[in-house]
Amino acid sequence: MGGRNYWHVYNWLRQYYLATGAAAERMDLLAEFAEQESGEIDEGIAEFELAIGKRKKGAVPDGKEHTQAD
């Protein structure tokens, strides 16, 4: 499927979470979005985690918050 972006990743994660009550595994995402670049997948994950309160605004996937000096 062409034309999908990080919002599709976010929406898929949201639907999965609402249906199961659990967050999807990265392996499931990679299988579903095999044609996506990993950066798009990571951005969708970040949006989802922000929406459910798992991530604070400005946090990054490595768990470190970057400052202006970074």
PDB file of N, CA, C, O and CB in Angstrom:
ATOM      1  N   MET A   1       0.835  -1.192   0.000  1.00  0.00           N
ATOM      2  CA  MET A   1       0.000   0.000   0.000  1.00  0.00           C
ATOM      3  C   MET A   1       0.868   1.239   0.000  1.00  0.00           C
ATOM      4  O   MET A   1       1.743   1.381   0.854  1.00  0.00           O
ATOM      5  CB  MET A   1      -0.944   0.007   1.206  1.00  0.00           C
ATOM      6  N   GLY A   2       0.649   2.115  -0.918  1.00  0.00           N
ATOM      7  CA  GLY A   2       1.416   3.342  -0.940  1.00  0.00           C
ATOM      8  C   GLY A   2       0.630   4.483  -0.321  1.00  0.00           C
ATOM      9  O   GLY A   2      -0.582   4.396  -0.127  1.00  0.00           O
ATOM     10  N   GLY A   3       1.343   5.547  -0.017  1.00  0.00           N
ATOM     11  CA  GLY A   3       0.684   6.738   0.475  1.00  0.00           C
ATOM     12  C   GLY A   3       0.367   6.772   1.953  1.00  0.00           C
ATOM     13  O   GLY A   3      -0.300   7.700   2.409  1.00  0.00           O
ATOM     14  N   ARG A   4       0.817   5.799   2.712  1.00  0.00           N
ATOM     15  CA  ARG A   4       0.558   5.828   4.151  1.00  0.00           C
ATOM     16  C   ARG A   4       1.675   6.595   4.840  1.00  0.00           C
ATOM     17  O   ARG A   4       2.817   6.600   4.381  1.00  0.00           O
ATOM     18  CB  ARG A   4       0.438   4.389   4.731  1.00  0.00           C
ATOM     19  N   ASN A   5       1.327   7.250   5.956  1.00  0.00           N
ATOM     20  CA  ASN A   5       2.324   8.019   6.691  1.00  0.00           C
ATOM     21  C   ASN A   5       2.180   7.764   8.190  1.00  0.00           C
ATOM     22  O   ASN A   5       1.501   6.824   8.604  1.00  0.00           O
ATOM     23  CB  ASN A   5       2.186   9.526   6.382  1.00  0.00           C
ATOM     24  N   TYR A   6       2.824   8.606   9.000  1.00  0.00           N
ATOM     25  CA  TYR A   6       2.840   8.367  10.439  1.00  0.00           C
ATOM     26  C   TYR A   6       1.452   8.445  11.064  1.00  0.00           C
ATOM     27  O   TYR A   6       1.218   7.835  12.107  1.00  0.00           O
ATOM     28  CB  TYR A   6       3.751   9.358  11.110  1.00  0.00           C
ATOM     29  N   TRP A   7       0.515   9.189  10.444  1.00  0.00           N
ATOM     30  CA  TRP A   7      -0.848   9.235  10.986  1.00  0.00           C
ATOM     31  C   TRP A   7      -1.530   7.891  10.834  1.00  0.00           C
ATOM     32  O   TRP A   7      -2.357   7.524  11.669  1.00  0.00           O
ATOM     33  CB  TRP A   7      -1.674  10.323  10.292  1.00  0.00           C
ATOM     34  N   HIS A   8      -1.208   7.157   9.802  1.00  0.00           N
ATOM     35  CA  HIS A   8      -1.751   5.811   9.638  1.00  0.00           C
ATOM     36  C   HIS A   8      -1.208   4.894  10.727  1.00  0.00           C
ATOM     37  O   HIS A   8      -1.937   4.064  11.272  1.00  0.00           O
ATOM     38  CB  HIS A   8      -1.410   5.250   8.240  1.00  0.00           C
ATOM     39  N   VAL A   9       0.073   5.049  11.039  1.00  0.00           N
ATOM     40  CA  VAL A   9       0.681   4.270  12.120  1.00  0.00           C
ATOM     41  C   VAL A   9      -0.019   4.606  13.441  1.00  0.00           C
ATOM     42  O   VAL A   9      -0.407   3.712  14.193  1.00  0.00           O
ATOM     43  CB  VAL A   9       2.216   4.555  12.219  1.00  0.00           C
ATOM     44  N   TYR A  10      -0.174   5.899  13.710  1.00  0.00           N
ATOM     45  CA  TYR A  10      -0.840   6.349  14.933  1.00  0.00           C
ATOM     46  C   TYR A  10      -2.252   5.771  15.023  1.00  0.00           C
ATOM     47  O   TYR A  10      -2.642   5.227  16.056  1.00  0.00           O
ATOM     48  CB  TYR A  10      -0.890   7.889  14.985  1.00  0.00           C
ATOM     49  N   ASN A  11      -3.011   5.892  13.940  1.00  0.00           N
ATOM     50  CA  ASN A  11      -4.389   5.417  13.947  1.00  0.00           C
ATOM     51  C   ASN A  11      -4.466   3.908  14.130  1.00  0.00           C
ATOM     52  O   ASN A  11      -5.340   3.421  14.846  1.00  0.00           O
ATOM     53  CB  ASN A  11      -5.087   5.816  12.662  1.00  0.00           C
ATOM     54  N   TRP A  12      -3.577   3.166  13.503  1.00  0.00           N
ATOM     55  CA  TRP A  12      -3.545   1.714  13.662  1.00  0.00           C
ATOM     56  C   TRP A  12      -3.248   1.356  15.114  1.00  0.00           C
ATOM     57  O   TRP A  12      -3.889   0.473  15.684  1.00  0.00           O
ATOM     58  CB  TRP A  12      -2.491   1.083  12.723  1.00  0.00           C
ATOM     59  N   LEU A  13      -2.265   2.051  15.716  1.00  0.00           N
ATOM     60  CA  LEU A  13      -1.946   1.820  17.128  1.00  0.00           C
ATOM     61  C   LEU A  13      -3.146   2.139  18.015  1.00  0.00           C
ATOM     62  O   LEU A  13      -3.450   1.395  18.947  1.00  0.00           O
ATOM     63  CB  LEU A  13      -0.733   2.668  17.552  1.00  0.00           C
ATOM     64  N   ARG A  14      -3.820   3.238  17.725  1.00  0.00           N
ATOM     65  CA  ARG A  14      -4.983   3.648  18.515  1.00  0.00           C
ATOM     66  C   ARG A  14      -6.090   2.602  18.428  1.00  0.00           C
ATOM     67  O   ARG A  14      -6.666   2.225  19.449  1.00  0.00           O
ATOM     68  CB  ARG A  14      -5.504   5.014  18.039  1.00  0.00           C
ATOM     69  N   GLN A  15      -6.391   2.135  17.228  1.00  0.00           N
ATOM     70  CA  GLN A  15      -7.428   1.126  17.046  1.00  0.00           C
ATOM     71  C   GLN A  15      -7.057  -0.181  17.750  1.00  0.00           C
ATOM     72  O   GLN A  15      -7.910  -0.816  18.372  1.00  0.00           O
ATOM     73  CB  GLN A  15      -7.665   0.873  15.554  1.00  0.00           C
ATOM     74  N   TYR A  16      -5.802  -0.579  17.655  1.00  0.00           N
ATOM     75  CA  TYR A  16      -5.332  -1.792  18.315  1.00  0.00           C
ATOM     76  C   TYR A  16      -5.486  -1.659  19.827  1.00  0.00           C
ATOM     77  O   TYR A  16      -5.948  -2.583  20.495  1.00  0.00           O
ATOM     78  CB  TYR A  16      -3.861  -2.080  17.946  1.00  0.00           C
ATOM     79  N   TYR A  17      -5.096  -0.507  20.357  1.00  0.00           N
ATOM     80  CA  TYR A  17      -5.166  -0.243  21.797  1.00  0.00           C
ATOM     81  C   TYR A  17      -6.612  -0.255  22.281  1.00  0.00           C
ATOM     82  O   TYR A  17      -6.910  -0.833  23.327  1.00  0.00           O
ATOM     83  CB  TYR A  17      -4.510   1.108  22.130  1.00  0.00           C
ATOM     84  N   LEU A  18      -7.507   0.373  21.535  1.00  0.00           N
ATOM     85  CA  LEU A  18      -8.915   0.393  21.917  1.00  0.00           C
ATOM     86  C   LEU A  18      -9.535  -1.004  21.864  1.00  0.00           C
ATOM     87  O   LEU A  18     -10.388  -1.335  22.687  1.00  0.00           O
ATOM     88  CB  LEU A  18      -9.690   1.340  21.009  1.00  0.00           C
ATOM     89  N   ALA A  19      -9.113  -1.816  20.907  1.00  0.00           N
ATOM     90  CA  ALA A  19      -9.664  -3.159  20.751  1.00  0.00           C
ATOM     91  C   ALA A  19      -9.126  -4.153  21.782  1.00  0.00           C
ATOM     92  O   ALA A  19      -9.840  -5.061  22.207  1.00  0.00           O
ATOM     93  CB  ALA A  19      -9.371  -3.668  19.365  1.00  0.00           C
ATOM     94  N   THR A  20      -7.851  -3.975  22.184  1.00  0.00           N
ATOM     95  CA  THR A  20      -7.216  -4.980  23.038  1.00  0.00           C
ATOM     96  C   THR A  20      -6.891  -4.495  24.441  1.00  0.00           C
ATOM     97  O   THR A  20      -6.727  -5.298  25.359  1.00  0.00           O
ATOM     98  CB  THR A  20      -5.967  -5.454  22.394  1.00  0.00           C
ATOM     99  N   GLY A  21      -6.799  -3.173  24.607  1.00  0.00           N
ATOM    100  CA  GLY A  21      -6.399  -2.625  25.904  1.00  0.00           C
ATOM    101  C   GLY A  21      -4.904  -2.671  26.136  1.00  0.00           C
ATOM    102  O   GLY A  21      -4.431  -2.348  27.225  1.00  0.00           O
ATOM    103  N   ALA A  22      -4.161  -3.068  25.122  1.00  0.00           N
ATOM    104  CA  ALA A  22      -2.699  -3.160  25.225  1.00  0.00           C
ATOM    105  C   ALA A  22      -2.070  -2.497  24.006  1.00  0.00           C
ATOM    106  O   ALA A  22      -2.675  -2.426  22.936  1.00  0.00           O
ATOM    107  CB  ALA A  22      -2.236  -4.647  25.342  1.00  0.00           C
ATOM    108  N   ALA A  23      -0.855  -2.017  24.187  1.00  0.00           N
ATOM    109  CA  ALA A  23      -0.120  -1.428  23.070  1.00  0.00           C
ATOM    110  C   ALA A  23       0.440  -2.540  22.189  1.00  0.00           C
ATOM    111  O   ALA A  23       0.850  -3.589  22.684  1.00  0.00           O
ATOM    112  CB  ALA A  23       1.022  -0.507  23.580  1.00  0.00           C
ATOM    113  N   ALA A  24       0.454  -2.304  20.900  1.00  0.00           N
ATOM    114  CA  ALA A  24       0.986  -3.280  19.950  1.00  0.00           C
ATOM    115  C   ALA A  24       2.504  -3.377  20.087  1.00  0.00           C
ATOM    116  O   ALA A  24       3.164  -2.424  20.500  1.00  0.00           O
ATOM    117  CB  ALA A  24       0.599  -2.900  18.502  1.00  0.00           C
ATOM    118  N   GLU A  25       3.032  -4.515  19.741  1.00  0.00           N
ATOM    119  CA  GLU A  25       4.478  -4.733  19.727  1.00  0.00           C
ATOM    120  C   GLU A  25       5.056  -4.130  18.445  1.00  0.00           C
ATOM    121  O   GLU A  25       4.384  -4.063  17.416  1.00  0.00           O
ATOM    122  CB  GLU A  25       4.818  -6.259  19.831  1.00  0.00           C
ATOM    123  N   ARG A  26       6.305  -3.698  18.527  1.00  0.00           N
ATOM    124  CA  ARG A  26       6.966  -3.112  17.357  1.00  0.00           C
ATOM    125  C   ARG A  26       7.009  -4.093  16.182  1.00  0.00           C
ATOM    126  O   ARG A  26       6.905  -3.686  15.025  1.00  0.00           O
ATOM    127  CB  ARG A  26       8.389  -2.672  17.721  1.00  0.00           C
ATOM    128  N   MET A  27       7.161  -5.375  16.481  1.00  0.00           N
ATOM    129  CA  MET A  27       7.187  -6.395  15.415  1.00  0.00           C
ATOM    130  C   MET A  27       5.879  -6.383  14.620  1.00  0.00           C
ATOM    131  O   MET A  27       5.888  -6.539  13.399  1.00  0.00           O
ATOM    132  CB  MET A  27       7.428  -7.805  16.016  1.00  0.00           C
ATOM    133  N   ASP A  28       4.744  -6.194  15.327  1.00  0.00           N
ATOM    134  CA  ASP A  28       3.448  -6.118  14.652  1.00  0.00           C
ATOM    135  C   ASP A  28       3.390  -4.900  13.734  1.00  0.00           C
ATOM    136  O   ASP A  28       2.879  -4.972  12.617  1.00  0.00           O
ATOM    137  CB  ASP A  28       2.305  -6.064  15.681  1.00  0.00           C
ATOM    138  N   LEU A  29       3.922  -3.778  14.225  1.00  0.00           N
ATOM    139  CA  LEU A  29       3.951  -2.559  13.417  1.00  0.00           C
ATOM    140  C   LEU A  29       4.817  -2.744  12.178  1.00  0.00           C
ATOM    141  O   LEU A  29       4.433  -2.352  11.076  1.00  0.00           O
ATOM    142  CB  LEU A  29       4.468  -1.379  14.245  1.00  0.00           C
ATOM    143  N   LEU A  30       5.971  -3.337  12.365  1.00  0.00           N
ATOM    144  CA  LEU A  30       6.883  -3.538  11.231  1.00  0.00           C
ATOM    145  C   LEU A  30       6.262  -4.449  10.185  1.00  0.00           C
ATOM    146  O   LEU A  30       6.481  -4.262   8.988  1.00  0.00           O
ATOM    147  CB  LEU A  30       8.216  -4.125  11.709  1.00  0.00           C
ATOM    148  N   ALA A  31       5.489  -5.434  10.627  1.00  0.00           N
ATOM    149  CA  ALA A  31       4.813  -6.331   9.686  1.00  0.00           C
ATOM    150  C   ALA A  31       3.691  -5.589   8.949  1.00  0.00           C
ATOM    151  O   ALA A  31       3.531  -5.744   7.738  1.00  0.00           O
ATOM    152  CB  ALA A  31       4.243  -7.565  10.427  1.00  0.00           C
ATOM    153  N   GLU A  32       2.922  -4.788   9.682  1.00  0.00           N
ATOM    154  CA  GLU A  32       1.800  -4.054   9.087  1.00  0.00           C
ATOM    155  C   GLU A  32       2.270  -2.923   8.163  1.00  0.00           C
ATOM    156  O   GLU A  32       1.639  -2.636   7.146  1.00  0.00           O
ATOM    157  CB  GLU A  32       0.911  -3.480  10.191  1.00  0.00           C
ATOM    158  N   PHE A  33       3.383  -2.292   8.531  1.00  0.00           N
ATOM    159  CA  PHE A  33       3.868  -1.119   7.791  1.00  0.00           C
ATOM    160  C   PHE A  33       5.256  -1.387   7.202  1.00  0.00           C
ATOM    161  O   PHE A  33       6.154  -0.551   7.307  1.00  0.00           O
ATOM    162  CB  PHE A  33       3.910   0.126   8.713  1.00  0.00           C
ATOM    163  N   ALA A  34       5.419  -2.537   6.595  1.00  0.00           N
ATOM    164  CA  ALA A  34       6.716  -2.945   6.049  1.00  0.00           C
ATOM    165  C   ALA A  34       7.256  -1.960   5.018  1.00  0.00           C
ATOM    166  O   ALA A  34       8.470  -1.822   4.867  1.00  0.00           O
ATOM    167  CB  ALA A  34       6.602  -4.316   5.423  1.00  0.00           C
ATOM    168  N   GLU A  35       6.362  -1.275   4.308  1.00  0.00           N
ATOM    169  CA  GLU A  35       6.805  -0.347   3.261  1.00  0.00           C
ATOM    170  C   GLU A  35       7.197   1.022   3.809  1.00  0.00           C
ATOM    171  O   GLU A  35       7.791   1.828   3.094  1.00  0.00           O
ATOM    172  CB  GLU A  35       5.713  -0.180   2.228  1.00  0.00           C
ATOM    173  N   GLN A  36       6.871   1.288   5.070  1.00  0.00           N
ATOM    174  CA  GLN A  36       7.159   2.581   5.684  1.00  0.00           C
ATOM    175  C   GLN A  36       8.625   2.670   6.113  1.00  0.00           C
ATOM    176  O   GLN A  36       9.255   1.668   6.449  1.00  0.00           O
ATOM    177  CB  GLN A  36       6.240   2.814   6.891  1.00  0.00           C
ATOM    178  N   GLU A  37       9.138   3.874   6.092  1.00  0.00           N
ATOM    179  CA  GLU A  37      10.474   4.109   6.638  1.00  0.00           C
ATOM    180  C   GLU A  37      10.372   4.055   8.158  1.00  0.00           C
ATOM    181  O   GLU A  37       9.335   4.395   8.728  1.00  0.00           O
ATOM    182  CB  GLU A  37      11.062   5.487   6.155  1.00  0.00           C
ATOM    183  N   SER A  38      11.438   3.633   8.808  1.00  0.00           N
ATOM    184  CA  SER A  38      11.397   3.495  10.268  1.00  0.00           C
ATOM    185  C   SER A  38      11.131   4.835  10.955  1.00  0.00           C
ATOM    186  O   SER A  38      10.526   4.863  12.026  1.00  0.00           O
ATOM    187  CB  SER A  38      12.712   2.903  10.780  1.00  0.00           C
ATOM    188  N   GLY A  39      11.571   5.939  10.360  1.00  0.00           N
ATOM    189  CA  GLY A  39      11.309   7.258  10.928  1.00  0.00           C
ATOM    190  C   GLY A  39       9.827   7.586  10.971  1.00  0.00           C
ATOM    191  O   GLY A  39       9.353   8.193  11.932  1.00  0.00           O
ATOM    192  N   GLU A  40       9.090   7.190   9.938  1.00  0.00           N
ATOM    193  CA  GLU A  40       7.635   7.394   9.916  1.00  0.00           C
ATOM    194  C   GLU A  40       6.966   6.550  10.994  1.00  0.00           C
ATOM    195  O   GLU A  40       6.041   7.011  11.662  1.00  0.00           O
ATOM    196  CB  GLU A  40       7.053   7.045   8.527  1.00  0.00           C
ATOM    197  N   ILE A  41       7.428   5.325  11.160  1.00  0.00           N
ATOM    198  CA  ILE A  41       6.877   4.449  12.193  1.00  0.00           C
ATOM    199  C   ILE A  41       7.166   5.027  13.572  1.00  0.00           C
ATOM    200  O   ILE A  41       6.283   5.071  14.428  1.00  0.00           O
ATOM    201  CB  ILE A  41       7.459   3.020  12.071  1.00  0.00           C
ATOM    202  N   ASP A  42       8.392   5.468  13.787  1.00  0.00           N
ATOM    203  CA  ASP A  42       8.761   6.064  15.076  1.00  0.00           C
ATOM    204  C   ASP A  42       7.932   7.304  15.381  1.00  0.00           C
ATOM    205  O   ASP A  42       7.541   7.525  16.527  1.00  0.00           O
ATOM    206  CB  ASP A  42      10.244   6.421  15.088  1.00  0.00           C
ATOM    207  N   GLU A  43       7.662   8.112  14.361  1.00  0.00           N
ATOM    208  CA  GLU A  43       6.860   9.320  14.560  1.00  0.00           C
ATOM    209  C   GLU A  43       5.420   8.963  14.932  1.00  0.00           C
ATOM    210  O   GLU A  43       4.819   9.617  15.783  1.00  0.00           O
ATOM    211  CB  GLU A  43       6.881  10.192  13.292  1.00  0.00           C
ATOM    212  N   GLY A  44       4.871   7.937  14.302  1.00  0.00           N
ATOM    213  CA  GLY A  44       3.529   7.467  14.647  1.00  0.00           C
ATOM    214  C   GLY A  44       3.470   6.935  16.069  1.00  0.00           C
ATOM    215  O   GLY A  44       2.504   7.181  16.791  1.00  0.00           O
ATOM    216  N   ILE A  45       4.510   6.201  16.473  1.00  0.00           N
ATOM    217  CA  ILE A  45       4.595   5.690  17.846  1.00  0.00           C
ATOM    218  C   ILE A  45       4.656   6.853  18.829  1.00  0.00           C
ATOM    219  O   ILE A  45       3.982   6.832  19.858  1.00  0.00           O
ATOM    220  CB  ILE A  45       5.832   4.771  18.019  1.00  0.00           C
ATOM    221  N   ALA A  46       5.461   7.866  18.517  1.00  0.00           N
ATOM    222  CA  ALA A  46       5.598   9.023  19.400  1.00  0.00           C
ATOM    223  C   ALA A  46       4.257   9.740  19.568  1.00  0.00           C
ATOM    224  O   ALA A  46       3.902  10.121  20.683  1.00  0.00           O
ATOM    225  CB  ALA A  46       6.656   9.997  18.850  1.00  0.00           C
ATOM    226  N   GLU A  47       3.510   9.929  18.480  1.00  0.00           N
ATOM    227  CA  GLU A  47       2.194  10.571  18.558  1.00  0.00           C
ATOM    228  C   GLU A  47       1.250   9.751  19.430  1.00  0.00           C
ATOM    229  O   GLU A  47       0.518  10.305  20.251  1.00  0.00           O
ATOM    230  CB  GLU A  47       1.594  10.754  17.147  1.00  0.00           C
ATOM    231  N   PHE A  48       1.266   8.438  19.253  1.00  0.00           N
ATOM    232  CA  PHE A  48       0.399   7.563  20.035  1.00  0.00           C
ATOM    233  C   PHE A  48       0.758   7.620  21.515  1.00  0.00           C
ATOM    234  O   PHE A  48      -0.124   7.748  22.364  1.00  0.00           O
ATOM    235  CB  PHE A  48       0.493   6.124  19.524  1.00  0.00           C
ATOM    236  N   GLU A  49       2.037   7.527  21.824  1.00  0.00           N
ATOM    237  CA  GLU A  49       2.466   7.567  23.221  1.00  0.00           C
ATOM    238  C   GLU A  49       2.143   8.912  23.861  1.00  0.00           C
ATOM    239  O   GLU A  49       1.806   8.969  25.044  1.00  0.00           O
ATOM    240  CB  GLU A  49       3.963   7.286  23.323  1.00  0.00           C
ATOM    241  N   LEU A  50       2.242   9.973  23.107  1.00  0.00           N
ATOM    242  CA  LEU A  50       1.869  11.289  23.607  1.00  0.00           C
ATOM    243  C   LEU A  50       0.363  11.331  23.903  1.00  0.00           C
ATOM    244  O   LEU A  50      -0.059  11.884  24.919  1.00  0.00           O
ATOM    245  CB  LEU A  50       2.257  12.388  22.584  1.00  0.00           C
ATOM    246  N   ALA A  51      -0.428  10.752  23.023  1.00  0.00           N
ATOM    247  CA  ALA A  51      -1.884  10.752  23.177  1.00  0.00           C
ATOM    248  C   ALA A  51      -2.338   9.957  24.397  1.00  0.00           C
ATOM    249  O   ALA A  51      -3.300  10.347  25.059  1.00  0.00           O
ATOM    250  CB  ALA A  51      -2.537  10.188  21.929  1.00  0.00           C
ATOM    251  N   ILE A  52      -1.669   8.859  24.704  1.00  0.00           N
ATOM    252  CA  ILE A  52      -2.107   8.050  25.844  1.00  0.00           C
ATOM    253  C   ILE A  52      -1.372   8.413  27.128  1.00  0.00           C
ATOM    254  O   ILE A  52      -1.574   7.780  28.164  1.00  0.00           O
ATOM    255  CB  ILE A  52      -1.906   6.577  25.545  1.00  0.00           C
ATOM    256  N   GLY A  53      -0.521   9.430  27.060  1.00  0.00           N
ATOM    257  CA  GLY A  53       0.158   9.899  28.259  1.00  0.00           C
ATOM    258  C   GLY A  53       1.389   9.106  28.649  1.00  0.00           C
ATOM    259  O   GLY A  53       1.895   9.251  29.761  1.00  0.00           O
ATOM    260  N   LYS A  54       1.872   8.276  27.749  1.00  0.00           N
ATOM    261  CA  LYS A  54       3.067   7.482  28.032  1.00  0.00           C
ATOM    262  C   LYS A  54       4.344   8.283  27.797  1.00  0.00           C
ATOM    263  O   LYS A  54       5.401   7.943  28.328  1.00  0.00           O
ATOM    264  CB  LYS A  54       3.079   6.224  27.171  1.00  0.00           C
ATOM    265  N   ARG A  55       4.245   9.336  27.009  1.00  0.00           N
ATOM    266  CA  ARG A  55       5.408  10.144  26.644  1.00  0.00           C
ATOM    267  C   ARG A  55       5.075  11.611  26.892  1.00  0.00           C
ATOM    268  O   ARG A  55       3.953  12.054  26.645  1.00  0.00           O
ATOM    269  CB  ARG A  55       5.820   9.906  25.150  1.00  0.00           C
ATOM    270  N   LYS A  56       6.041  12.342  27.372  1.00  0.00           N
ATOM    271  CA  LYS A  56       5.852  13.778  27.568  1.00  0.00           C
ATOM    272  C   LYS A  56       6.294  14.513  26.317  1.00  0.00           C
ATOM    273  O   LYS A  56       7.187  14.057  25.602  1.00  0.00           O
ATOM    274  CB  LYS A  56       6.635  14.283  28.807  1.00  0.00           C
ATOM    275  N   LYS A  57       5.675  15.640  26.055  1.00  0.00           N
ATOM    276  CA  LYS A  57       6.033  16.438  24.888  1.00  0.00           C
ATOM    277  C   LYS A  57       7.516  16.791  24.950  1.00  0.00           C
ATOM    278  O   LYS A  57       8.003  17.254  25.981  1.00  0.00           O
ATOM    279  CB  LYS A  57       5.165  17.723  24.806  1.00  0.00           C
ATOM    280  N   GLY A  58       8.218  16.576  23.870  1.00  0.00           N
ATOM    281  CA  GLY A  58       9.646  16.864  23.813  1.00  0.00           C
ATOM    282  C   GLY A  58      10.515  15.640  24.090  1.00  0.00           C
ATOM    283  O   GLY A  58      11.722  15.679  23.851  1.00  0.00           O
ATOM    284  N   ALA A  59       9.925  14.557  24.589  1.00  0.00           N
ATOM    285  CA  ALA A  59      10.690  13.336  24.844  1.00  0.00           C
ATOM    286  C   ALA A  59      10.960  12.632  23.520  1.00  0.00           C
ATOM    287  O   ALA A  59      10.231  12.813  22.544  1.00  0.00           O
ATOM    288  CB  ALA A  59       9.931  12.394  25.827  1.00  0.00           C
ATOM    289  N   VAL A  60      11.992  11.847  23.504  1.00  0.00           N
ATOM    290  CA  VAL A  60      12.378  11.132  22.291  1.00  0.00           C
ATOM    291  C   VAL A  60      12.415   9.636  22.573  1.00  0.00           C
ATOM    292  O   VAL A  60      12.476   9.233  23.734  1.00  0.00           O
ATOM    293  CB  VAL A  60      13.753  11.624  21.770  1.00  0.00           C
ATOM    294  N   PRO A  61      12.378   8.797  21.525  1.00  0.00           N
ATOM    295  CA  PRO A  61      12.320   7.353  21.733  1.00  0.00           C
ATOM    296  C   PRO A  61      13.446   6.761  22.566  1.00  0.00           C
ATOM    297  O   PRO A  61      13.254   5.710  23.178  1.00  0.00           O
ATOM    298  CB  PRO A  61      12.307   6.689  20.433  1.00  0.00           C
ATOM    299  N   ASP A  62      14.621   7.398  22.612  1.00  0.00           N
ATOM    300  CA  ASP A  62      15.717   6.822  23.403  1.00  0.00           C
ATOM    301  C   ASP A  62      15.532   7.081  24.894  1.00  0.00           C
ATOM    302  O   ASP A  62      16.351   6.651  25.706  1.00  0.00           O
ATOM    303  CB  ASP A  62      17.058   7.392  22.943  1.00  0.00           C
ATOM    304  N   GLY A  63      14.447   7.790  25.260  1.00  0.00           N
ATOM    305  CA  GLY A  63      14.160   8.029  26.666  1.00  0.00           C
ATOM    306  C   GLY A  63      14.824   9.261  27.248  1.00  0.00           C
ATOM    307  O   GLY A  63      14.582   9.614  28.402  1.00  0.00           O
ATOM    308  N   LYS A  64      15.651   9.909  26.467  1.00  0.00           N
ATOM    309  CA  LYS A  64      16.354  11.100  26.930  1.00  0.00           C
ATOM    310  C   LYS A  64      15.666  12.331  26.391  1.00  0.00           C
ATOM    311  O   LYS A  64      15.334  12.389  25.207  1.00  0.00           O
ATOM    312  CB  LYS A  64      17.832  11.076  26.504  1.00  0.00           C
ATOM    313  N   GLU A  65      15.451  13.301  27.229  1.00  0.00           N
ATOM    314  CA  GLU A  65      14.886  14.559  26.738  1.00  0.00           C
ATOM    315  C   GLU A  65      16.021  15.428  26.240  1.00  0.00           C
ATOM    316  O   GLU A  65      17.028  15.601  26.927  1.00  0.00           O
ATOM    317  CB  GLU A  65      14.068  15.293  27.847  1.00  0.00           C
ATOM    318  N   HIS A  66      15.862  15.967  25.063  1.00  0.00           N
ATOM    319  CA  HIS A  66      16.895  16.807  24.480  1.00  0.00           C
ATOM    320  C   HIS A  66      16.610  18.267  24.796  1.00  0.00           C
ATOM    321  O   HIS A  66      15.460  18.705  24.821  1.00  0.00           O
ATOM    322  CB  HIS A  66      16.986  16.587  22.960  1.00  0.00           C
ATOM    323  N   THR A  67      17.653  18.985  25.028  1.00  0.00           N
ATOM    324  CA  THR A  67      17.541  20.416  25.334  1.00  0.00           C
ATOM    325  C   THR A  67      17.910  21.214  24.103  1.00  0.00           C
ATOM    326  O   THR A  67      18.280  20.644  23.077  1.00  0.00           O
ATOM    327  CB  THR A  67      18.446  20.812  26.533  1.00  0.00           C
ATOM    328  N   GLN A  68      17.812  22.521  24.196  1.00  0.00           N
ATOM    329  CA  GLN A  68      18.175  23.387  23.085  1.00  0.00           C
ATOM    330  C   GLN A  68      19.624  23.190  22.679  1.00  0.00           C
ATOM    331  O   GLN A  68      19.957  23.347  21.504  1.00  0.00           O
ATOM    332  CB  GLN A  68      17.930  24.839  23.446  1.00  0.00           C
ATOM    333  N   ALA A  69      20.498  22.848  23.627  1.00  0.00           N
ATOM    334  CA  ALA A  69      21.918  22.657  23.340  1.00  0.00           C
ATOM    335  C   ALA A  69      22.162  21.409  22.505  1.00  0.00           C
ATOM    336  O   ALA A  69      23.186  21.310  21.828  1.00  0.00           O
ATOM    337  CB  ALA A  69      22.708  22.573  24.635  1.00  0.00           C
ATOM    338  N   ASP A  70      21.226  20.443  22.542  1.00  0.00           N
ATOM    339  CA  ASP A  70      21.400  19.209  21.779  1.00  0.00           C
ATOM    340  C   ASP A  70      21.272  19.534  20.348  1.00  0.00           C
ATOM    341  O   ASP A  70      21.382  18.647  19.501  1.00  0.00           O
ATOM    342  CB  ASP A  70      20.396  18.130  22.179  1.00  0.00           C
TER     343      ASP A  70
END
